[in-house]
Amino acid sequence: MKKRFPFSALILLPIIFNSCTKGFLDTLPKGLVIAEKTDDFRKLLDNVDTRYTYNLAQVSGYVDVVSDNSQMDSTWYDWESNRLHAKQLYAFEPDVWLPDGPPEDLVWKQNFYVSTLVSNILDEIHIADDNVKLQSQLTAEARVHRAYAYLTLVNIYAKHYNKSTASTDLGVPLIGNPAKLPSLERASVQEIYDFILQELLESADALPDDITPQFSHRPTKISTYAILARTYLYMANYEKALEYAEKSLAIRDYLYDYNSIYTGEPSPANVIGLSRTSDDEMLLHKTLVKGVSQDMYLKLDTTSFNELFTGYTRIDETTVENNDLRRTLWFSGINANGDFTGKRLTYEFKNYRYSLDAAIVDYIPVSTPEVYLTRAECNARLNHLQEAVADINKIRMHRYVTGTYTPLNASDLSQDDVLKEVLTERRRELYGSELRLFDIKRLNLPVTHLEPGKEEVGYQVSANDPKLIWPIYPMYIELNPEIEQNQR
């Protein structure tokens, strides 16, 4: 008799399969449909409906509040209890998860939900033998989602990958079949990265090269190669990162010319909205967890904003001419005419790009700009300076007002100069992607935060400070004492 895999075709709500011990591992609920055919499993893997708390797209939230991409104003300190931990993270406090704070860590729980869902699918999909090719593709898609979840987890809750210490540095629990109630001792960072690479490398061949934007939530070769490029970059394996960045861009290398989506109207009508189902730069749809909005914590003061987004000319005390269109298309605080909208400016990241969707979660997709920047960084580090500069020039020419950007000339720059340009452009272009903290950790950078409401430094940590690593929610450790806490 065939084993059957039950799930709801309409609503996928998690339940705790053993709340007495695990606390954050979710199993699949019984529902209305019996999964026996590949079409049934396809419905399960297409679950990215943002109306529900748990789905395959949601992976992050408040991560970059720890980074230098977050410089808060005074209103930010009015925190509700469900985001009190973000305030503690911003101030680099030793205690993050306070009794009057949120009742759980949604980022940890959501990514382990993905892992659990995928594990259940992989355990059962062998029964769906009506279409062997699609069965293989669905298996590969599931494994890519799980790899992405672990890549997120290990970079939030562990030290950054260091080849000399990765085998002993604590990673996160590596869970195969959660139904067997496995030990939750933390695997090493090396074991997690080995697992991620295995999942991705063994999955790529079974996936289609690309897919229409309507189905950007489905992993493909192009997105898998992009995730491999990111993974190898984090491991400082620049040759392999370059290889997979090249493979991804060989399939699709599209960049929007912001001049073509810029209307010249005051914000937010200054951008022709895109949808996740029509965005040609999006390679894999991922989002923040439900209930988290980037404009809550992605803010820059005037100095930080102008130092990062340097493509402007000051006209007078209240007006600037913006050459870098990201200044007006991504941020509030300055309108399309270049007029300042407040006395003491706080530039909030709004990303009106996806205004057509009216989504209740913010998008943080794997995208072609990231792959360009990975390729550029690898080429810079490998002393391929012409190639690195070419990618930086291409991105900027697609982001600046036509005719206002003067391309860099590689022959005028040293390797250090090129790398600096690349890393600056990476931070600039990937602002809002929830990747800055990971770069801070791998680049060994300190972080300084303003004290909210004041034009002065309030909090700071040195490079590699343990406070750059999120602590694990205490309840999970109370229920599972084998999980070792991160020390701050």
C-alpha positions as CSV (number, residue, x, y, z in Angstrom):
1,M,0.0,0.0,0.0
2,K,1.3,3.4,-0.9
3,K,2.3,5.8,1.8
4,R,0.2,9.0,1.7
5,F,1.3,12.5,2.4
6,P,-1.6,14.7,3.6
7,F,-1.7,18.5,3.2
8,S,-4.1,21.3,2.7
9,A,-4.3,22.6,-0.9
10,L,-5.6,26.0,0.2
11,I,-4.0,26.9,3.6
12,L,-0.7,25.6,4.9
13,L,-0.7,26.2,8.6
14,P,2.1,24.8,10.7
15,I,1.6,22.8,13.9
16,I,4.2,21.8,16.4
17,F,4.7,18.1,16.2
18,N,6.3,17.8,19.6
19,S,5.9,21.0,21.6
20,C,7.4,19.4,24.7
21,T,10.8,19.0,23.2
22,K,11.5,20.8,19.9
23,G,9.4,24.0,20.0
24,F,10.4,25.4,16.6
25,L,10.2,22.4,14.2
26,D,6.9,22.3,12.4
27,T,5.5,19.3,10.6
28,L,2.8,19.4,7.9
29,P,-0.8,19.5,9.0
30,K,-3.4,17.0,7.9
31,G,-5.7,18.6,5.4
32,L,-8.1,18.1,2.6
33,V,-5.9,16.7,-0.2
34,I,-3.8,13.5,-0.3
35,A,-0.5,14.1,-2.2
36,E,-0.1,11.2,-4.5
37,K,0.8,12.8,-7.8
38,T,3.5,15.3,-8.9
39,D,0.8,17.9,-9.4
40,D,-0.1,17.7,-5.7
41,F,3.6,18.2,-4.7
42,R,3.8,21.1,-7.2
43,K,1.0,22.8,-5.3
44,L,2.9,22.4,-2.0
45,L,6.1,23.8,-3.5
46,D,4.2,26.7,-5.0
47,N,3.2,27.9,-1.5
48,V,4.4,31.5,-1.4
49,D,1.1,33.1,-0.4
50,T,2.1,36.0,1.8
51,R,-1.3,36.0,3.5
52,Y,-0.1,33.2,5.7
53,T,2.6,33.3,8.3
54,Y,4.6,30.3,7.0
55,N,5.7,29.7,3.4
56,L,8.7,28.9,1.3
57,A,9.5,32.5,0.4
58,Q,9.9,34.1,3.9
59,V,13.4,33.9,5.2
60,S,14.6,37.1,7.0
61,G,13.7,40.1,9.1
62,Y,15.6,42.8,11.1
63,V,18.9,41.2,10.1
64,D,20.5,44.4,8.9
65,V,19.4,46.4,12.0
66,V,22.8,45.1,13.2
67,S,24.6,46.6,10.2
68,D,25.7,50.1,9.2
69,N,22.7,50.3,6.9
70,S,20.6,51.1,9.9
71,Q,21.0,54.6,11.5
72,M,17.9,55.4,13.6
73,D,16.0,58.5,14.5
74,S,14.3,59.1,17.8
75,T,10.9,57.8,16.7
76,W,12.4,54.4,16.1
77,Y,12.8,53.8,19.8
78,D,9.0,53.6,20.3
79,W,9.0,49.8,20.0
80,E,6.2,47.4,20.3
81,S,7.0,44.3,22.3
82,N,7.1,42.1,19.2
83,R,10.1,43.9,17.9
84,L,11.9,44.9,21.1
85,H,14.7,42.5,20.1
86,A,15.5,44.7,17.1
87,K,16.1,47.6,19.5
88,Q,18.4,45.5,21.6
89,L,20.3,44.3,18.5
90,Y,20.7,47.8,17.2
91,A,22.2,49.0,20.6
92,F,24.5,45.8,20.8
93,E,23.0,45.0,24.1
94,P,24.1,41.7,25.8
95,D,20.5,40.6,26.3
96,V,18.4,40.5,23.2
97,W,15.4,38.3,23.9
98,L,13.7,40.1,26.8
99,P,10.7,38.7,28.8
100,D,8.4,41.5,27.4
101,G,9.7,41.1,23.9
102,P,8.4,38.8,21.1
103,P,7.1,35.3,22.1
104,E,9.4,33.6,19.5
105,D,12.1,34.2,16.9
106,L,10.2,34.2,13.6
107,V,13.4,34.2,11.5
108,W,14.8,31.0,13.2
109,K,11.3,29.4,13.2
110,Q,10.5,30.2,9.6
111,N,13.8,28.8,8.2
112,F,13.4,25.6,10.2
113,Y,9.8,25.4,8.9
114,V,11.2,25.4,5.4
115,S,13.7,22.7,6.4
116,T,11.0,20.6,7.9
117,L,8.6,21.1,5.0
118,V,11.3,20.1,2.5
119,S,12.4,17.1,4.6
120,N,8.8,15.8,4.6
121,I,8.5,16.4,0.9
122,L,11.7,14.5,0.2
123,D,10.6,11.6,2.4
124,E,7.3,11.2,0.5
125,I,7.7,12.4,-3.1
126,H,8.9,8.9,-4.2
127,I,5.2,7.9,-4.3
128,A,4.5,10.5,-7.0
129,D,5.8,8.4,-9.9
130,D,3.3,9.6,-12.6
131,N,5.9,12.0,-14.0
132,V,9.5,11.0,-13.3
133,K,11.0,14.1,-14.8
134,L,8.8,16.5,-12.9
135,Q,9.4,14.4,-9.7
136,S,13.1,14.9,-10.1
137,Q,12.6,18.7,-10.7
138,L,10.4,19.1,-7.7
139,T,13.0,17.2,-5.5
140,A,15.7,19.6,-6.8
141,E,13.5,22.7,-6.1
142,A,12.9,21.5,-2.6
143,R,16.6,21.0,-1.9
144,V,17.4,24.4,-3.2
145,H,14.9,26.0,-0.8
146,R,16.4,24.0,2.1
147,A,19.9,25.1,1.1
148,Y,18.9,28.7,1.0
149,A,17.3,28.4,4.5
150,Y,20.5,27.0,5.9
151,L,22.6,29.6,4.2
152,T,20.5,32.2,5.9
153,L,20.5,30.6,9.3
154,V,24.3,30.0,9.4
155,N,25.1,33.6,8.5
156,I,22.7,35.0,11.2
157,Y,23.4,32.7,14.1
158,A,27.0,31.7,13.7
159,K,30.4,33.1,13.1
160,H,31.3,33.9,9.5
161,Y,32.9,31.0,7.6
162,N,36.6,30.9,8.2
163,K,38.4,27.9,6.6
164,S,40.8,27.5,9.5
165,T,38.1,27.4,12.2
166,A,34.9,26.4,10.4
167,S,35.2,22.7,11.5
168,T,35.0,23.8,15.2
169,D,32.8,26.9,15.0
170,L,29.2,26.3,16.0
171,G,26.7,26.5,13.2
172,V,23.0,25.6,13.6
173,P,21.2,22.3,14.1
174,L,21.4,20.2,10.9
175,I,18.1,18.3,10.8
176,G,17.4,15.5,8.4
177,N,14.1,13.9,9.2
178,P,12.4,15.9,11.9
179,A,9.8,13.3,12.5
180,K,12.4,11.1,14.1
181,L,13.1,13.8,16.8
182,P,16.8,14.1,16.0
183,S,19.3,15.6,18.4
184,L,19.5,19.3,18.0
185,E,23.2,19.7,18.8
186,R,24.6,22.5,16.6
187,A,26.6,21.2,13.6
188,S,29.8,23.0,12.7
189,V,29.9,25.9,10.3
190,Q,31.8,23.6,7.9
191,E,29.2,20.9,8.1
192,I,26.5,23.4,7.3
193,Y,28.4,24.8,4.3
194,D,29.2,21.3,3.1
195,F,25.5,20.4,3.3
196,I,24.5,23.6,1.4
197,L,26.9,22.9,-1.4
198,Q,25.8,19.3,-1.7
199,E,22.1,20.3,-1.9
200,L,22.8,22.9,-4.6
201,L,25.3,21.0,-6.7
202,E,23.2,17.9,-6.8
203,S,20.1,19.8,-7.7
204,A,21.2,22.0,-10.5
205,D,21.1,19.5,-13.4
206,A,17.4,18.6,-12.7
207,L,16.2,22.2,-12.9
208,P,15.2,24.2,-16.0
209,D,17.7,26.9,-17.1
210,D,15.3,29.7,-16.4
211,I,11.6,30.4,-15.9
212,T,9.2,33.3,-16.6
213,P,9.0,35.9,-13.9
214,Q,5.5,34.7,-13.1
215,F,7.0,31.7,-11.5
216,S,10.1,33.3,-9.9
217,H,9.5,31.5,-6.7
218,R,10.5,28.2,-8.3
219,P,14.3,27.5,-8.2
220,T,16.0,27.1,-11.6
221,K,19.6,26.6,-12.8
222,I,20.1,30.4,-13.0
223,S,19.1,31.0,-9.4
224,T,20.9,27.9,-8.1
225,Y,24.1,29.1,-9.8
226,A,23.5,32.5,-8.2
227,I,23.2,31.0,-4.7
228,L,26.2,28.9,-5.3
229,A,28.1,32.0,-6.3
230,R,27.0,33.7,-3.1
231,T,28.0,30.6,-1.0
232,Y,31.4,30.3,-2.5
233,L,31.9,34.1,-2.1
234,Y,31.1,33.7,1.6
235,M,33.7,30.9,1.8
236,A,36.3,33.2,0.1
237,N,36.6,30.7,-2.8
238,Y,36.7,33.4,-5.4
239,E,37.5,31.1,-8.3
240,K,34.4,28.9,-7.7
241,A,32.2,32.0,-7.0
242,L,33.3,33.5,-10.3
243,E,32.6,30.3,-12.1
244,Y,29.0,30.1,-10.9
245,A,28.4,33.9,-11.3
246,E,29.5,33.5,-14.9
247,K,27.1,30.5,-15.4
248,S,24.2,32.4,-13.9
249,L,24.8,35.5,-16.0
250,A,25.3,33.4,-19.2
251,I,21.6,32.4,-18.8
252,R,20.2,35.8,-18.0
253,D,22.1,39.1,-17.4
254,Y,19.3,41.6,-17.5
255,L,19.5,45.0,-15.7
256,Y,16.8,47.6,-15.7
257,D,17.8,51.1,-16.9
258,Y,16.3,53.2,-14.2
259,N,15.8,56.0,-16.7
260,S,13.2,53.8,-18.3
261,I,11.2,53.2,-15.1
262,Y,11.6,56.8,-13.7
263,T,8.6,59.1,-14.3
264,G,10.0,62.3,-12.9
265,E,7.0,62.7,-10.7
266,P,7.3,63.2,-6.9
267,S,7.7,60.1,-4.8
268,P,6.1,57.5,-4.7
269,A,4.7,58.1,-8.2
270,N,8.2,58.6,-9.5
271,V,8.7,54.9,-10.5
272,I,6.8,52.7,-12.9
273,G,5.9,49.9,-10.5
274,L,7.0,46.4,-11.1
275,S,5.6,43.1,-9.8
276,R,7.4,40.1,-8.7
277,T,5.7,38.3,-11.5
278,S,7.2,40.7,-14.1
279,D,10.6,41.6,-12.6
280,D,13.3,40.5,-15.1
281,E,16.1,41.1,-12.5
282,M,14.5,38.7,-10.0
283,L,16.0,35.2,-10.1
284,L,14.4,33.7,-7.0
285,H,11.6,35.2,-5.0
286,K,12.4,35.6,-1.3
287,T,10.8,37.9,1.3
288,L,11.0,39.1,4.9
289,V,9.0,37.3,7.5
290,K,5.4,38.5,7.9
291,G,5.0,41.5,10.2
292,V,8.4,43.0,9.5
293,S,8.8,46.1,7.2
294,Q,12.2,47.4,6.1
295,D,11.3,51.0,6.6
296,M,11.1,50.2,10.3
297,Y,14.8,49.9,10.5
298,L,16.5,50.6,7.2
299,K,17.1,54.3,7.7
300,L,20.1,56.6,7.1
301,D,20.9,60.0,8.5
302,T,21.9,62.7,6.1
303,T,25.6,62.2,6.4
304,S,25.5,58.4,6.0
305,F,23.0,58.7,3.1
306,N,25.1,61.2,1.1
307,E,28.4,59.3,1.8
308,L,26.9,56.1,0.5
309,F,24.8,57.5,-2.4
310,T,27.3,60.0,-3.8
311,G,25.7,60.7,-7.1
312,Y,24.3,64.1,-6.5
313,T,25.1,67.8,-6.8
314,R,24.0,70.3,-4.1
315,I,22.1,73.3,-5.5
316,D,21.4,75.1,-2.3
317,E,20.5,74.4,1.4
318,T,17.2,72.8,0.4
319,T,17.8,71.3,-3.0
320,V,20.1,68.9,-4.7
321,E,20.3,67.5,-8.2
322,N,20.1,63.7,-8.1
323,N,22.2,61.9,-10.7
324,D,22.0,58.5,-9.0
325,L,18.3,57.6,-9.4
326,R,18.4,55.2,-6.5
327,R,18.4,58.2,-4.2
328,T,14.8,59.1,-5.1
329,L,13.5,55.8,-6.3
330,W,14.4,53.9,-3.2
331,F,14.2,56.4,-0.4
332,S,11.8,58.9,1.2
333,G,13.4,62.1,2.6
334,I,14.0,63.7,-0.8
335,N,11.5,64.0,-3.6
336,A,11.9,63.7,-7.3
337,N,12.6,67.4,-7.7
338,G,15.5,67.1,-5.4
339,D,13.8,69.0,-2.6
340,F,14.4,67.9,1.0
341,T,11.2,66.9,2.8
342,G,12.4,67.6,6.4
343,K,14.7,69.7,8.5
344,R,16.8,66.8,10.0
345,L,16.6,64.2,7.3
346,T,16.1,60.6,7.9
347,Y,16.1,58.6,4.6
348,E,13.8,55.7,4.9
349,F,14.2,52.8,2.5
350,K,10.8,52.5,0.7
351,N,11.7,50.6,-2.5
352,Y,8.6,51.7,-4.5
353,R,9.8,49.3,-7.2
354,Y,7.1,46.7,-6.2
355,S,4.2,49.2,-5.7
356,L,1.9,47.2,-8.0
357,D,1.8,44.2,-5.7
358,A,0.7,46.0,-2.6
359,A,2.4,43.1,-0.8
360,I,2.3,42.7,2.9
361,V,5.9,41.6,3.0
362,D,9.0,43.2,1.6
363,Y,10.9,41.4,-1.2
364,I,14.5,40.4,-0.9
365,P,15.1,38.3,-4.0
366,V,18.2,36.7,-5.4
367,S,18.8,39.0,-8.3
368,T,21.0,39.7,-11.3
369,P,22.6,42.8,-9.8
370,E,23.9,40.7,-6.9
371,V,25.4,38.2,-9.4
372,Y,27.1,41.1,-11.3
373,L,28.6,42.3,-8.0
374,T,29.8,38.9,-7.0
375,R,31.5,38.5,-10.4
376,A,33.0,42.0,-10.0
377,E,34.4,41.3,-6.5
378,C,35.9,37.9,-7.6
379,N,37.5,39.5,-10.6
380,A,38.9,42.3,-8.5
381,R,40.3,39.9,-5.9
382,L,41.8,37.7,-8.7
383,N,43.4,40.9,-10.3
384,H,41.1,40.9,-13.4
385,L,40.7,44.6,-13.1
386,Q,39.2,45.4,-16.5
387,E,36.5,42.9,-16.0
388,A,35.6,44.1,-12.5
389,V,35.5,47.7,-13.6
390,A,33.3,46.8,-16.6
391,D,30.6,45.3,-14.3
392,I,30.7,48.3,-12.0
393,N,30.4,50.7,-14.9
394,K,27.5,48.8,-16.3
395,I,25.5,48.8,-13.1
396,R,26.1,52.5,-12.5
397,M,25.2,53.5,-16.1
398,H,21.9,51.7,-15.6
399,R,21.2,53.6,-12.3
400,Y,22.3,57.1,-13.1
401,V,20.5,59.8,-15.1
402,T,21.6,59.3,-18.7
403,G,24.8,61.2,-19.4
404,T,25.7,62.0,-15.8
405,Y,28.0,59.1,-15.0
406,T,31.6,59.1,-16.0
407,P,32.9,55.5,-16.3
408,L,35.8,54.3,-14.3
409,N,39.0,53.5,-16.2
410,A,40.7,50.4,-14.9
411,S,44.1,51.6,-16.0
412,D,43.9,54.5,-13.6
413,L,43.2,52.3,-10.6
414,S,45.1,49.9,-8.4
415,Q,43.7,46.6,-7.4
416,D,42.9,48.0,-3.9
417,D,41.1,50.9,-5.6
418,V,39.0,48.6,-7.8
419,L,38.1,46.4,-4.9
420,K,37.0,49.4,-2.9
421,E,34.8,50.6,-5.7
422,V,33.3,47.1,-6.0
423,L,32.5,46.8,-2.3
424,T,31.1,50.3,-2.1
425,E,28.8,49.6,-5.1
426,R,27.8,46.2,-3.6
427,R,26.7,47.9,-0.4
428,R,24.9,50.6,-2.4
429,E,23.1,48.4,-5.0
430,L,22.2,45.7,-2.5
431,Y,20.8,48.1,0.1
432,G,17.6,46.5,1.3
433,S,18.6,42.9,0.4
434,E,19.3,41.9,4.0
435,L,22.9,40.9,3.0
436,R,24.9,43.8,4.5
437,L,25.4,42.1,8.0
438,F,26.9,39.1,6.2
439,D,29.3,41.3,4.3
440,I,30.3,43.1,7.5
441,K,31.1,39.8,9.1
442,R,33.1,38.4,6.1
443,L,35.0,41.7,5.5
444,N,35.9,42.1,9.2
445,L,34.3,45.5,9.5
446,P,33.4,47.4,12.7
447,V,29.9,48.9,13.0
448,T,28.9,52.3,14.5
449,H,25.3,53.3,15.2
450,L,24.0,56.7,16.0
451,E,22.1,57.2,19.2
452,P,18.5,57.7,18.1
453,G,17.6,61.4,18.1
454,K,21.1,62.6,18.3
455,E,23.8,63.4,15.7
456,E,26.4,61.4,17.7
457,V,27.7,57.9,18.0
458,G,25.7,56.0,20.6
459,Y,26.7,52.3,20.0
460,Q,29.6,50.6,18.3
461,V,31.3,47.2,18.1
462,S,34.7,46.2,16.6
463,A,35.2,43.8,13.8
464,N,34.3,40.2,14.6
465,D,32.5,41.2,17.8
466,P,30.2,38.4,19.1
467,K,27.4,40.9,19.2
468,L,27.2,40.8,15.4
469,I,25.8,37.3,15.8
470,W,22.2,36.8,16.8
471,P,21.6,34.9,20.0
472,I,19.2,31.9,19.9
473,Y,15.8,32.4,21.4
474,P,16.1,31.2,25.0
475,M,12.9,29.1,25.0
476,Y,14.3,26.9,22.2
477,I,17.3,26.1,24.4
478,E,15.1,25.5,27.5
479,L,13.1,22.9,25.5
480,N,16.2,21.5,23.8
481,P,19.2,21.8,26.2
482,E,21.6,20.3,23.7
483,I,21.5,23.6,21.7
484,E,24.4,25.7,22.9
485,Q,23.8,29.5,23.2
486,N,25.9,32.1,21.4
487,Q,27.9,34.1,23.9
488,R,27.6,37.9,23.6
